[in-house]
Amino acid sequence: MTRTLLTLILPALSLLLTACGGTAPTEVRPAPPVLDTSTMEPLVAEALGAARAAVVADPGDAQRWSELGLALDAHFFLEEAEECLSVAIELDPTLFKAVYDHAVLGTMLEREVGEVAARFERAGELRDDYPPIFARLGDFLLVSGDAAGSLAAFERAREVSEGLDYEYDYAELGIGRALLDQGEAEAAVERLARLHERFPGDPALATALGQGLTMLQRVDEAAAVTARQRAAEEAKVQLGDSVRRDIMTRSRSAAMNFQRGEAMVRRREFAAAAVEFQRVLTVDEDNRTARLYLASALMELRRIPESRAQLDAVLEATPADLDAHRMLGLLDAEAGAFEEADGHFKTVARSAPLDNLGYQAWVTALGSMNRWEEALFRIDQWRKASPALAEPAYLRAMALFNAGRRGEAVEALEAAKALAPGHPMRAQAERILAR
């Protein structure tokens, strides 16, 4: 540890040790912070109580102080977490997670810029292969008004990532934002435009690029970027902070588990999402939305029996649950249980329109049972709900042909081709009508 860093940390430690139960490593340490657990969720109180008990059992163990600090952070006791991580670092300054999270907490608690920068530098000394250290420092310096320092940090993140087996896009986004903050709009736009081609739905990226284009008086292009972002699926440039993500998974709060699960579903991390929703249900077994999310994640993982069990549990509690019926209809249609699928979809259709995936599965199920007139009726409902969609148009042509209405089928195929000439279903429809 450098002399400069020592001068920053040690005075702070002298103030924090009493609150966090620390003294010099050779002295007997008082108890760590005591929290009021009366209003906590039971699993949260249990987790924090166990971490605290471990420190009480051996207050000279740096790893135990670190685990307590990380657990406190995961449950948003930020100041207590910072204090305990300070003790852990004093006992063992090589504990990377403690050092890194101590730096992250400095940004969240708005500590002095120089102090936070020193914390990140120390983390970087411990690991020179982890770009998020410098990316987080870059973010912090940018919002603190130090664009030059931010640019240097993001460039360091990019350099660190060059030795890895993936492209660290967050560094490029940060460099673009820092250049923009320095008034170098052309250089910023050049970088940000390349990223926008790959991440058109990222709001932060679209905002930065739009600002840069506006600075260059390219207002029409800025408006086009905003319009494209609103129309695109939200796929964000990822910070890729697996260490921080691991720390937050220590939370035993149902609300936090739910939020993480939702975020993981958006990132298509279905296995991790399933774990989070299972944790929610251990605390709140009547949480319908969590159970449906879990069923959906399990469906994506092809763990069909488990997914079905979750949906059956929803229907046991609420027999008319439309979301559960829809998802069971999808499962039954895929499994070849077409009558069962038809029953589930009819239950939904009595109260609300199906989505596109539900309609397609329903039409497929009806066609598989040679109930073509019913299939055509559902296709017409689908077309009214989504008139610009190509799938019902092509399926209508095929259903008409299979129903023995060849002339209408040919006309329907021509209409579908006019609507979407390059659609993948065109070849299938043309093969069927050529029989």
N, C-alpha and C positions, 0 to 999 in steps of 0.2 A: 504494500500500500504506500502511495507517495506521501511526502510530507504535506503537500497541499490538501490531499484528500483527508489526511488525518486531522488537519486543523478544521476541516468542515464537519467531520463526523463526531470527533471526540467531545467537543463542547455540547453538541446536541445530545449525545449519549448521557452526559452528566445530568441533563435535565430529565431525560426519559427513563433512566433506570429505575427511579423510585416508582413511577407510575406503572412500569411494566414488570417490576419485580426483579430488576437486575442490579448487580453491583460488580465489582471486579471479579474475574473468573475464580480467584482464590478465596473469595469470601462466600459466606452463606447467603444465598439469594432469597429474598422475600417471595411471597406468592405472586404469580402472574395476575393480570387484571381479572376482576370478578365482574361478570355480566349478569344483569337481571334476566333470567330465563323464563319468568312467569308468563310473558306474552309471546314467547317463541313457539314455533311449531315443534312438536316433540322430537322429531329427528334432528332438527337444528340444535336444540338444547343438548341432545345426546352427543352429537358430533363435537360440538364446542366443549362440552364437559369432559369428554374423553381426551381431547387434545390438551386441555388445561391440566387434567390429572396427570398426564404423562410428564409435563413440565414440573409439576409439584414433586413428582417422584424422583426426578433427576434434573434439578435446575441448572446444572452445569453442562447439559447436553445441548449443543448448538442445533442439532437436527430437530430436537423436540421443540425448541423455541421457533424454529423455522416452520415446522408443521402447524404450530398454533397460529403463527402469523398468517400463513397462507389460508388456513381455515377461516380466520377472522375476515380476511380480505374477501373470500368467496361469499361471505354472508354480509358484506358491506359494513363491517366495523373497521373502517379504513384507518382511523388514527390509532386505534389499538393494534391493528395489524402492523402499521408502520413502526410503532414502538417495539413490538416483539421481534420484528425482523431486524431492527437495529441491534438488539441484544444478540440475536443469532449471528449476525455479521461480526460483531465484536468478538464473539467466541470462536468463530471460524469464518474468516473472510473469503474462503474459497467456495462457499455454498452458492452455486450459481442461481438457483431459483430464488433464494432469499435476496441476493444482491440485485437481480433483475427486477423482481417484484417490488423491492424497495424503491427502485428507480421509477417504475410505473406509478406507484403510489404517490411519488413526488409530483408527477404531472397532474394527478387527480386532486391532490390536496393543495395545489398551487404553491409549492415551496419556491424558494428563490431560484432563479434561472441558473446561476452558477452552481448551486448545490445539486440541482437535478442533473445538469450536464455532467458533473463529476460522478454521480451515481451511475449514469449510463456508460461513461468511459470505463469505470471499474468493471461493469458487466461485460463490456467489449474486451477487456483484458482477459477475462476468464473464458470467453468463447469468441473466437474470431470467425466462426462459421455460421452465425445466426443473424441474418439481415434485419429482422424486426427490432433488434436493439437500436440500430442506427435510424431505422425508419420512424420508430416512436420518438426518438430524440429529434428527428427532423420535423415531425408534426408539432412537437412541443415548442421548438424554437420558432417555427413559422407563426404560430398563434401568439408567441411572446414578442413578435416584432423583429426578430433577428433573421431576416431572409437570407443573408449571406451564410450565417451559421447553419441554417436549415438546408440550404443547397449543398453545403459541404457534407452534412450528415447523410442526406439522401444519396449523394455520390458515393459515399463510403458504403452505404447499404448495397448499392449496385455493384461496387467492387467486390464486396464480400460474397455476393451471390454468384459471381462469375465462376467460382470454383465448385458450384453445386450443379445438380443435374436438372435444374428447372430454371425458367426465366422469371425473375422477380419483378413483376410488372408494377408493384406498388412503389418501387424506387423511381421508375420512370414517371409515374403520376406525381410523386413528390417533387422531382426535379422540375417538372413542368409548372407545378403550382408555385415553387420558389422563384423560378425565372419570371413568372407572371407578377409576383409580388415585388420583384426588383424592376419592373417596367420593361422587361425584355420580351415583349409580346410575340414577336415573330418566332423567336427560338422556342418559346413556350407552346405556341400553337402548332408548330411543326411536330413536337413530341406528342402533345395531347391528341392531335388529329389521328396519329397512327394508332394510339391506344383506343380511341373512340370507334375505330373500325371494328375492333374486336370486342369492345364492351360498350355498345351503344346505349344500354339501359342503365349505366352507372350514373346516378344523379350528381355526385360530386364531380366526376369527370366531365359530364355534360355542362355543368355550371362553370367550371374553370375554362373549358374550351370556349363556351359562349362568351365569357368575359373577355378572353383574349381576342376573339374575332371582333367583338364590339370595339375594343381598344384600337383595332386595326381598321375600323370603320367598315367592316364586312358584315353589316347588320343582317342581310338576308341569309347568309350562311349561319350566323348565330341562331336565327329563328329556326332554321332547318335542323340544327343540332338539338334544340329544345324539343321540337316536334318529334324527331326520331327517338329521343330518349323516352318520351311519354308513351310512344307506341310500342317500344321494345320491351322484352322481358327484362326484369331487373336482375342483371348479372353484374355484380360489383367486382372491381379490382380488389383482390384479397390482401390484407396485411399478412396473413399466413403465420399468425403467432400461435404456434402449437403449445408453447410453454404456458402462455397466459390462458389458453383454452383449457389446458389440463388443470390449472389452478382453479378455474371457475367450476369445473366439474366436481369439485369437492363440496359444492353447495348441496345441502339437503333440504333446501326450501322448495316446496312444490311450485311456487310461482316462478322461481328462477329455472327450475327444471323445465317447466312448460315453455318459457321464453327461449331457452336454449334448444329445446326440441323443435320449436317452430323454425328457428334460424337454420337448424340442420336440415330440416325438410326442404327449405328453400335452396340450400346448397346441395341437395340430393344426397346427403350423408345419412342414409336411411338406417343403417345399423346403429349408429350413435344416437340418432333420434329415437329409435325404439327404446333404448336404454333410458333416455330421459323421461319418456312418457310412462314407462314402467315404474320409474321412481315416483312420478306424480301419483300414480294409482295406488302405490303403497301407503300414501298419506291420505289420499282422497279417492276412494274406490268408486264413488258415485260421479266422478268427473267425466261426463259424457264426451265432451270435446276431446279430452286427452285419450280416451279409449278409441274414438274414431281415428284420431291421428295415429295411434299405435297400430290399429288395424290396417290403415293405409300404408304405413311404413313396412309392416310385415308383408303386405301384398306385394310391394315393390321388391322385397327381398325373396319373394317366392316361397315364403313360409306360410303357405295357404291354410293349413289346418289351424295354425295359431291365429291367423287373421280372422278366419271364420268364427273361432271361439270368442274373440273380442266382439264381433258384430252380433253374435247370438246373445251375448251378455247385455248389449245395448237394447236389443229387442225384448229381452226378458224384462228389463226395467220399463221400457217404453215401446210397446208393440207396434205403434204406428210411426216410429222414427223413420223419416224419409231418407236420410243420409245412409242409415244402416241398410234399408231395403235396396237402395241404389247400388251400394257396394256389394251386397250379396248377389244382386242381379248380375253384376259384372263377373263375379267369381263363378256363378252357376253357368253363365253363358260360355265362359272359357272352358269349364269342366264338361260341357256337353249336357248339362242338366237344363235343357231348354224350357221345359214346362215350368220348372221352379223359377228360372230367370224371368219368364213371361209374367208370372205371378208377382214377383217383386217389382218389376217395372210398372205393371198396372197399378200397384199400390201407390207408387210415386206419382204416376200421371194423373191420378184422380185429384191430387191436391196441388201439384206444381209441375211445370215443364221440366223435362230431363235436360241434361247437358248433352253436348255433342257425342261424348264417349258413350254415355248411356243409351242414346238413340241408336248409335251404330251397333252396339252389342244387342239391343232389343231386335232391331231389324234382322241382324244375322241369326239370332235365335229363331225368329219366326220363319225365316227362309229355310233354315235347317229342318224345320218341321213341315215344309212345303205349304205353309199358310201364307201364300203370296199376296192375297187381297188384303189381309191384315197388315202384312209388311208394307204394302203400298199406302195404306191408311196412315201408318205411323211415319212413313217417309214424308207424306204430305204435311203432317204436323211439324215435322222437323224442318222442312223447307220453309214453312211459314215463320218459324222461329228464327231461322238462319238463312235468309234468301240468297246471300252472297256466297254460301259455303258450297264447295264442289262435291263433297262426299255424298250428300243426299241426292244430288243431281245424277251422278253416275250410278248410285245404287238403285235409283228409280228406273233407269234404263234396263238394268239387269233384272230387276224384279218384274217389270212389264214383260220382258222376254220369257222369263220362267213361268209367268202366269198365262202364256199363250197369246199375248197381245203384241205380236211382232211389229206391226206397223207403228204402233205407238212407241214401242221400244226404240225403233230407228230414229224417230223424231226426238225422243228424249235424249238419245246419245248425242245427236247433233247439237241439241241445246246445251248439254253438259260440256261438250268440246268447245263451244263458243264461250262458255263461262270460264273454263280453265283448260286451255288446250294442252298444257304441259303437265297436267296432273298425273301422278303415278297410277291412279285407278283407270286411266284411259285404256291402257293396253289390255287389262283384264276385261273390261267391258267390251272392247272390240273383239276379243277372242270368243267371248260368250255369244255375242250376236252373230258371229260368223259361222256358227254351227249349222 
